[in-house]
């Protein structure tokens, strides 16, 4: 039940496709990467200290891609079908890891 609540709060049960909070593209290669802000579920489960660490992870993610020559796309940018699939697979892995971490043994 807790896992279901976590997934609902994380927005996984919404009708639309999830989208990254920040999308980056490398001008030379065309490669696309992304960063996501911490979820409310993760912050609620981990408390203020964990929430602050997750916020720092988001900031570091953005700095990382920018330092590698990636440029942040505007907030209206959409992922290609292939990149959207990769993103959703990545999100599913992260959601499963979160669920596994809070599941009773």
Secondary structure, DSSP 8 states (H G I E B T S, - for coil): -HHHHHHHHTTTTSSS----SEEEEETTT--EEEE----HHHHHHHHHHHHHHHHHHHHHHHHHHHHTTEEE--TT----HHHHHHHHHHHHHHHHHHHHHHS--
